[in-house]
């Protein structure tokens, strides 16, 4: 039998949460960089 390439419900949920994880990781990295920038700017 040929395997279907259509996404099942579980695959869709997995893709959604993986994308959400990547988005939140980028947001956390941006916020950490912003905080460090503001801290160094405040010292000057």
PDB file of N, CA, C, O and CB in Angstrom:
ATOM      1  N   UNK A   1       0.830  -1.191   0.000  1.00  0.00           N
ATOM      2  CA  UNK A   1       0.000   0.000   0.000  1.00  0.00           C
ATOM      3  C   UNK A   1       0.873   1.253   0.000  1.00  0.00           C
ATOM      4  O   UNK A   1       1.926   1.295   0.637  1.00  0.00           O
ATOM      5  CB  UNK A   1      -0.943  -0.001   1.212  1.00  0.00           C
ATOM      6  N   UNK A   2       0.428   2.238  -0.704  1.00  0.00           N
ATOM      7  CA  UNK A   2       1.150   3.507  -0.720  1.00  0.00           C
ATOM      8  C   UNK A   2       0.788   4.309   0.524  1.00  0.00           C
ATOM      9  O   UNK A   2      -0.372   4.364   0.932  1.00  0.00           O
ATOM     10  CB  UNK A   2       0.828   4.315  -2.006  1.00  0.00           C
ATOM     11  N   UNK A   3       1.778   4.912   1.099  1.00  0.00           N
ATOM     12  CA  UNK A   3       1.533   5.726   2.301  1.00  0.00           C
ATOM     13  C   UNK A   3       0.946   7.066   1.886  1.00  0.00           C
ATOM     14  O   UNK A   3       1.431   7.707   0.954  1.00  0.00           O
ATOM     15  CB  UNK A   3       2.846   5.934   3.119  1.00  0.00           C
ATOM     16  N   UNK A   4      -0.096   7.481   2.584  1.00  0.00           N
ATOM     17  CA  UNK A   4      -0.717   8.769   2.271  1.00  0.00           C
ATOM     18  C   UNK A   4       0.144   9.888   2.832  1.00  0.00           C
ATOM     19  O   UNK A   4       0.678   9.769   3.934  1.00  0.00           O
ATOM     20  CB  UNK A   4      -2.160   8.850   2.841  1.00  0.00           C
ATOM     21  N   UNK A   5       0.281  10.968   2.084  1.00  0.00           N
ATOM     22  CA  UNK A   5       1.083  12.096   2.527  1.00  0.00           C
ATOM     23  C   UNK A   5       0.231  13.176   3.182  1.00  0.00           C
ATOM     24  O   UNK A   5       0.757  14.184   3.654  1.00  0.00           O
ATOM     25  CB  UNK A   5       1.848  12.679   1.360  1.00  0.00           C
ATOM     26  N   UNK A   6      -1.081  12.968   3.211  1.00  0.00           N
ATOM     27  CA  UNK A   6      -1.965  13.947   3.836  1.00  0.00           C
ATOM     28  C   UNK A   6      -1.731  13.958   5.343  1.00  0.00           C
ATOM     29  O   UNK A   6      -1.520  12.912   5.956  1.00  0.00           O
ATOM     30  CB  UNK A   6      -3.449  13.635   3.516  1.00  0.00           C
ATOM     31  N   UNK A   7      -1.770  15.168   5.942  1.00  0.00           N
ATOM     32  CA  UNK A   7      -1.540  15.287   7.375  1.00  0.00           C
ATOM     33  C   UNK A   7      -2.723  14.736   8.151  1.00  0.00           C
ATOM     34  O   UNK A   7      -3.880  14.964   7.799  1.00  0.00           O
ATOM     35  CB  UNK A   7      -1.283  16.744   7.761  1.00  0.00           C
ATOM     36  N   UNK A   8      -2.411  14.012   9.206  1.00  0.00           N
ATOM     37  CA  UNK A   8      -3.463  13.567  10.111  1.00  0.00           C
ATOM     38  C   UNK A   8      -3.607  14.598  11.213  1.00  0.00           C
ATOM     39  O   UNK A   8      -2.851  15.568  11.250  1.00  0.00           O
ATOM     40  CB  UNK A   8      -3.152  12.156  10.698  1.00  0.00           C
ATOM     41  N   UNK A   9      -4.560  14.410  12.110  1.00  0.00           N
ATOM     42  CA  UNK A   9      -4.774  15.352  13.198  1.00  0.00           C
ATOM     43  C   UNK A   9      -3.568  15.483  14.103  1.00  0.00           C
ATOM     44  O   UNK A   9      -3.234  16.585  14.539  1.00  0.00           O
ATOM     45  CB  UNK A   9      -5.961  14.939  14.005  1.00  0.00           C
ATOM     46  N   UNK A  10      -2.914  14.374  14.391  1.00  0.00           N
ATOM     47  CA  UNK A  10      -1.757  14.402  15.276  1.00  0.00           C
ATOM     48  C   UNK A  10      -0.615  15.175  14.623  1.00  0.00           C
ATOM     49  O   UNK A  10       0.066  15.947  15.297  1.00  0.00           O
ATOM     50  CB  UNK A  10      -1.308  12.969  15.630  1.00  0.00           C
ATOM     51  N   UNK A  11      -0.396  14.985  13.350  1.00  0.00           N
ATOM     52  CA  UNK A  11       0.677  15.695  12.660  1.00  0.00           C
ATOM     53  C   UNK A  11       0.410  17.194  12.643  1.00  0.00           C
ATOM     54  O   UNK A  11       1.335  17.991  12.802  1.00  0.00           O
ATOM     55  CB  UNK A  11       0.836  15.170  11.230  1.00  0.00           C
ATOM     56  N   UNK A  12      -0.824  17.577  12.456  1.00  0.00           N
ATOM     57  CA  UNK A  12      -1.159  18.990  12.454  1.00  0.00           C
ATOM     58  C   UNK A  12      -0.916  19.633  13.810  1.00  0.00           C
ATOM     59  O   UNK A  12      -0.413  20.754  13.895  1.00  0.00           O
ATOM     60  CB  UNK A  12      -2.598  19.181  12.045  1.00  0.00           C
ATOM     61  N   UNK A  13      -1.273  18.922  14.863  1.00  0.00           N
ATOM     62  CA  UNK A  13      -1.049  19.436  16.217  1.00  0.00           C
ATOM     63  C   UNK A  13       0.451  19.529  16.492  1.00  0.00           C
ATOM     64  O   UNK A  13       0.916  20.490  17.104  1.00  0.00           O
ATOM     65  CB  UNK A  13      -1.741  18.530  17.274  1.00  0.00           C
ATOM     66  N   UNK A  14       1.193  18.540  16.045  1.00  0.00           N
ATOM     67  CA  UNK A  14       2.642  18.542  16.255  1.00  0.00           C
ATOM     68  C   UNK A  14       3.290  19.715  15.523  1.00  0.00           C
ATOM     69  O   UNK A  14       4.169  20.375  16.076  1.00  0.00           O
ATOM     70  CB  UNK A  14       3.260  17.212  15.780  1.00  0.00           C
ATOM     71  N   UNK A  15       2.871  19.979  14.301  1.00  0.00           N
ATOM     72  CA  UNK A  15       3.407  21.114  13.539  1.00  0.00           C
ATOM     73  C   UNK A  15       3.033  22.428  14.218  1.00  0.00           C
ATOM     74  O   UNK A  15       3.861  23.335  14.299  1.00  0.00           O
ATOM     75  CB  UNK A  15       2.881  21.094  12.082  1.00  0.00           C
ATOM     76  N   UNK A  16       1.802  22.544  14.705  1.00  0.00           N
ATOM     77  CA  UNK A  16       1.359  23.754  15.385  1.00  0.00           C
ATOM     78  C   UNK A  16       2.203  24.037  16.621  1.00  0.00           C
ATOM     79  O   UNK A  16       2.684  25.156  16.801  1.00  0.00           O
ATOM     80  CB  UNK A  16      -0.109  23.635  15.772  1.00  0.00           C
ATOM     81  N   UNK A  17       2.385  23.034  17.471  1.00  0.00           N
ATOM     82  CA  UNK A  17       3.128  23.251  18.703  1.00  0.00           C
ATOM     83  C   UNK A  17       4.624  23.428  18.446  1.00  0.00           C
ATOM     84  O   UNK A  17       5.291  24.150  19.187  1.00  0.00           O
ATOM     85  CB  UNK A  17       2.901  22.094  19.655  1.00  0.00           C
ATOM     86  N   UNK A  18       5.156  22.789  17.423  1.00  0.00           N
ATOM     87  CA  UNK A  18       6.552  23.012  17.079  1.00  0.00           C
ATOM     88  C   UNK A  18       6.756  24.448  16.605  1.00  0.00           C
ATOM     89  O   UNK A  18       7.730  25.095  16.988  1.00  0.00           O
ATOM     90  CB  UNK A  18       7.009  22.017  15.998  1.00  0.00           C
ATOM     91  N   UNK A  19       5.848  24.944  15.781  1.00  0.00           N
ATOM     92  CA  UNK A  19       5.917  26.339  15.349  1.00  0.00           C
ATOM     93  C   UNK A  19       5.768  27.296  16.515  1.00  0.00           C
ATOM     94  O   UNK A  19       6.456  28.315  16.581  1.00  0.00           O
ATOM     95  CB  UNK A  19       4.849  26.623  14.314  1.00  0.00           C
ATOM     96  N   UNK A  20       4.861  26.969  17.442  1.00  0.00           N
ATOM     97  CA  UNK A  20       4.679  27.799  18.630  1.00  0.00           C
ATOM     98  C   UNK A  20       5.942  27.811  19.481  1.00  0.00           C
ATOM     99  O   UNK A  20       6.322  28.858  20.006  1.00  0.00           O
ATOM    100  CB  UNK A  20       3.492  27.298  19.457  1.00  0.00           C
ATOM    101  N   UNK A  21       6.591  26.669  19.623  1.00  0.00           N
ATOM    102  CA  UNK A  21       7.840  26.575  20.376  1.00  0.00           C
ATOM    103  C   UNK A  21       8.931  27.422  19.743  1.00  0.00           C
ATOM    104  O   UNK A  21       9.668  28.110  20.449  1.00  0.00           O
ATOM    105  CB  UNK A  21       8.295  25.124  20.470  1.00  0.00           C
ATOM    106  N   UNK A  22       9.045  27.381  18.427  1.00  0.00           N
ATOM    107  CA  UNK A  22      10.045  28.185  17.721  1.00  0.00           C
ATOM    108  C   UNK A  22       9.738  29.669  17.894  1.00  0.00           C
ATOM    109  O   UNK A  22      10.646  30.463  18.142  1.00  0.00           O
ATOM    110  CB  UNK A  22      10.088  27.813  16.217  1.00  0.00           C
ATOM    111  N   UNK A  23       8.481  30.048  17.766  1.00  0.00           N
ATOM    112  CA  UNK A  23       8.087  31.443  17.915  1.00  0.00           C
ATOM    113  C   UNK A  23       8.392  31.967  19.316  1.00  0.00           C
ATOM    114  O   UNK A  23       8.922  33.068  19.463  1.00  0.00           O
ATOM    115  CB  UNK A  23       6.605  31.605  17.611  1.00  0.00           C
ATOM    116  N   UNK A  24       8.064  31.193  20.338  1.00  0.00           N
ATOM    117  CA  UNK A  24       8.323  31.609  21.710  1.00  0.00           C
ATOM    118  C   UNK A  24       9.822  31.671  21.974  1.00  0.00           C
ATOM    119  O   UNK A  24      10.281  32.558  22.694  1.00  0.00           O
ATOM    120  CB  UNK A  24       7.646  30.653  22.701  1.00  0.00           C
ATOM    121  N   UNK A  25      10.593  30.747  21.406  1.00  0.00           N
ATOM    122  CA  UNK A  25      12.046  30.774  21.578  1.00  0.00           C
ATOM    123  C   UNK A  25      12.646  32.036  20.964  1.00  0.00           C
ATOM    124  O   UNK A  25      13.531  32.653  21.556  1.00  0.00           O
ATOM    125  CB  UNK A  25      12.683  29.527  20.948  1.00  0.00           C
ATOM    126  N   UNK A  26      12.176  32.417  19.796  1.00  0.00           N
ATOM    127  CA  UNK A  26      12.650  33.646  19.158  1.00  0.00           C
ATOM    128  C   UNK A  26      12.267  34.859  19.994  1.00  0.00           C
ATOM    129  O   UNK A  26      13.069  35.778  20.157  1.00  0.00           O
ATOM    130  CB  UNK A  26      12.077  33.778  17.734  1.00  0.00           C
ATOM    131  N   UNK A  27      11.061  34.867  20.518  1.00  0.00           N
ATOM    132  CA  UNK A  27      10.606  35.976  21.355  1.00  0.00           C
ATOM    133  C   UNK A  27      11.443  36.096  22.628  1.00  0.00           C
ATOM    134  O   UNK A  27      11.797  37.205  23.028  1.00  0.00           O
ATOM    135  CB  UNK A  27       9.131  35.795  21.716  1.00  0.00           C
ATOM    136  N   UNK A  28      11.761  34.984  23.259  1.00  0.00           N
ATOM    137  CA  UNK A  28      12.584  35.001  24.474  1.00  0.00           C
ATOM    138  C   UNK A  28      13.983  35.495  24.152  1.00  0.00           C
ATOM    139  O   UNK A  28      14.535  36.297  24.905  1.00  0.00           O
ATOM    140  CB  UNK A  28      12.649  33.598  25.114  1.00  0.00           C
ATOM    141  N   UNK A  29      14.572  35.036  23.050  1.00  0.00           N
ATOM    142  CA  UNK A  29      15.912  35.483  22.662  1.00  0.00           C
ATOM    143  C   UNK A  29      15.911  36.977  22.357  1.00  0.00           C
ATOM    144  O   UNK A  29      16.838  37.686  22.752  1.00  0.00           O
ATOM    145  CB  UNK A  29      16.413  34.693  21.440  1.00  0.00           C
ATOM    146  N   UNK A  30      14.883  37.466  21.660  1.00  0.00           N
ATOM    147  CA  UNK A  30      14.805  38.902  21.372  1.00  0.00           C
ATOM    148  C   UNK A  30      14.686  39.704  22.664  1.00  0.00           C
ATOM    149  O   UNK A  30      15.360  40.722  22.823  1.00  0.00           O
ATOM    150  CB  UNK A  30      13.609  39.205  20.447  1.00  0.00           C
ATOM    151  N   UNK A  31      13.848  39.264  23.575  1.00  0.00           N
ATOM    152  CA  UNK A  31      13.641  39.990  24.824  1.00  0.00           C
ATOM    153  C   UNK A  31      14.921  40.000  25.662  1.00  0.00           C
ATOM    154  O   UNK A  31      15.250  41.020  26.268  1.00  0.00           O
ATOM    155  CB  UNK A  31      12.482  39.364  25.624  1.00  0.00           C
ATOM    156  N   UNK A  32      15.642  38.889  25.706  1.00  0.00           N
ATOM    157  CA  UNK A  32      16.901  38.834  26.446  1.00  0.00           C
ATOM    158  C   UNK A  32      17.913  39.804  25.838  1.00  0.00           C
ATOM    159  O   UNK A  32      18.607  40.511  26.568  1.00  0.00           O
ATOM    160  CB  UNK A  32      17.469  37.396  26.451  1.00  0.00           C
ATOM    161  N   UNK A  33      18.001  39.843  24.514  1.00  0.00           N
ATOM    162  CA  UNK A  33      18.892  40.789  23.855  1.00  0.00           C
ATOM    163  C   UNK A  33      18.488  42.221  24.110  1.00  0.00           C
ATOM    164  O   UNK A  33      19.352  43.081  24.285  1.00  0.00           O
ATOM    165  CB  UNK A  33      18.927  40.528  22.375  1.00  0.00           C
ATOM    166  N   UNK A  34      17.203  42.501  24.135  1.00  0.00           N
ATOM    167  CA  UNK A  34      16.703  43.846  24.392  1.00  0.00           C
ATOM    168  C   UNK A  34      17.043  44.287  25.815  1.00  0.00           C
ATOM    169  O   UNK A  34      17.435  45.433  26.036  1.00  0.00           O
ATOM    170  CB  UNK A  34      15.185  43.906  24.163  1.00  0.00           C
ATOM    171  N   UNK A  35      16.894  43.386  26.769  1.00  0.00           N
ATOM    172  CA  UNK A  35      17.217  43.706  28.157  1.00  0.00           C
ATOM    173  C   UNK A  35      18.706  44.000  28.307  1.00  0.00           C
ATOM    174  O   UNK A  35      19.081  44.964  28.975  1.00  0.00           O
ATOM    175  CB  UNK A  35      16.806  42.552  29.086  1.00  0.00           C
ATOM    176  N   UNK A  36      19.550  43.189  27.700  1.00  0.00           N
ATOM    177  CA  UNK A  36      20.998  43.427  27.766  1.00  0.00           C
ATOM    178  C   UNK A  36      21.335  44.758  27.107  1.00  0.00           C
ATOM    179  O   UNK A  36      22.156  45.508  27.634  1.00  0.00           O
ATOM    180  CB  UNK A  36      21.781  42.275  27.083  1.00  0.00           C
ATOM    181  N   UNK A  37      20.731  45.064  25.985  1.00  0.00           N
ATOM    182  CA  UNK A  37      20.955  46.344  25.305  1.00  0.00           C
ATOM    183  C   UNK A  37      20.576  47.517  26.202  1.00  0.00           C
ATOM    184  O   UNK A  37      21.328  48.485  26.318  1.00  0.00           O
ATOM    185  CB  UNK A  37      20.151  46.405  23.997  1.00  0.00           C
ATOM    186  N   UNK A  38      19.399  47.426  26.842  1.00  0.00           N
ATOM    187  CA  UNK A  38      18.965  48.515  27.718  1.00  0.00           C
ATOM    188  C   UNK A  38      19.872  48.646  28.943  1.00  0.00           C
ATOM    189  O   UNK A  38      20.117  49.757  29.414  1.00  0.00           O
ATOM    190  CB  UNK A  38      17.518  48.291  28.162  1.00  0.00           C
ATOM    191  N   UNK A  39      20.369  47.531  29.458  1.00  0.00           N
ATOM    192  CA  UNK A  39      21.263  47.594  30.610  1.00  0.00           C
ATOM    193  C   UNK A  39      22.571  48.295  30.248  1.00  0.00           C
ATOM    194  O   UNK A  39      23.048  49.148  30.996  1.00  0.00           O
ATOM    195  CB  UNK A  39      21.548  46.185  31.143  1.00  0.00           C
ATOM    196  N   UNK A  40      23.149  47.935  29.101  1.00  0.00           N
ATOM    197  CA  UNK A  40      24.406  48.575  28.694  1.00  0.00           C
ATOM    198  C   UNK A  40      24.178  50.039  28.319  1.00  0.00           C
ATOM    199  O   UNK A  40      25.042  50.880  28.567  1.00  0.00           O
ATOM    200  CB  UNK A  40      25.035  47.819  27.508  1.00  0.00           C
ATOM    201  N   UNK A  41      23.040  50.347  27.733  1.00  0.00           N
ATOM    202  CA  UNK A  41      22.750  51.727  27.363  1.00  0.00           C
ATOM    203  C   UNK A  41      22.562  52.592  28.607  1.00  0.00           C
ATOM    204  O   UNK A  41      22.915  53.772  28.607  1.00  0.00           O
ATOM    205  CB  UNK A  41      21.501  51.793  26.475  1.00  0.00           C
ATOM    206  N   UNK A  42      22.000  51.999  29.676  1.00  0.00           N
ATOM    207  CA  UNK A  42      21.776  52.712  30.909  1.00  0.00           C
ATOM    208  C   UNK A  42      23.062  53.060  31.646  1.00  0.00           C
ATOM    209  O   UNK A  42      23.090  54.013  32.424  1.00  0.00           O
ATOM    210  CB  UNK A  42      20.897  51.910  31.790  1.00  0.00           C
ATOM    211  N   UNK A  43      24.135  52.291  31.408  1.00  0.00           N
ATOM    212  CA  UNK A  43      25.408  52.546  32.080  1.00  0.00           C
ATOM    213  C   UNK A  43      26.123  53.759  31.521  1.00  0.00           C
ATOM    214  O   UNK A  43      26.894  54.405  32.230  1.00  0.00           O
ATOM    215  CB  UNK A  43      26.303  51.340  31.971  1.00  0.00           C
ATOM    216  N   UNK A  44      25.883  54.073  30.282  1.00  0.00           N
ATOM    217  CA  UNK A  44      26.616  55.163  29.642  1.00  0.00           C
ATOM    218  C   UNK A  44      26.173  56.551  30.103  1.00  0.00           C
ATOM    219  O   UNK A  44      26.712  57.556  29.640  1.00  0.00           O
ATOM    220  CB  UNK A  44      26.462  55.064  28.155  1.00  0.00           C
TER     221      UNK A  44
END
